[in-house]
Amino acid sequence: MVTRMIRPLLKLGLQELGLDICEEEILQFEIFTDELKKWNHKVNLTNITSDEDIVAKHLLDSIVIANLIKEGENVLDIGSGAGFPAIPLKIVKPDAEIVSVDAVNKKILFQKHVSRILKFKKFEALHVRVEKMPATHAQRFDVITSRAFSQLDQFVDFAAPLLAEGGRMIAMKGPAAIDELSKVEAGLLKKGFEISAILPYFLPLNKGERNLIVIRSLRPH
């Protein structure tokens, strides 16, 4: 049986963010959360376990970037863990082609399980280290996102070989991101990238401040 508190918390959080999703998507989020909690008892997928924290810090934090993704784009999520933001993003952007990557196999196995249950199409979960991906996925992705990197310049180094011409990176960061930008911006310019947008927001249910950092290539397209 799905967790019944997820629905009202999700609806409340969506209202706070000014977002709207359909009934089918809400049901998918309920099923996903139920599976997450079941698996987490056995294989420790996440330290975030309360319904409020799961909804705010995992589900809603993941779909905030949905408005930055165009229909049909190829998206890579690096270091997705138990599937964040990859799986929530797939739920609300079903036409996007999403590849989710993590170096921990049990987390990828969980993502594949959820993908089967929710009957995802154009969703691939890969157990691979991202530094090995240029051999098979060079310049493939329109959007590369991650919540996994503590250092912005490291994220850019790993993502750059995988980014398609005209593509963009979206780093999902906490409140310290603004201070970090002043330290890394010059280095990013030397590497041929610029910060094209900084989009701050507050997580619903009073769960903290976040920032989306959008990075584009300066190379001619």
Disulfide bonds with the S-S distance in Angstrom:
none
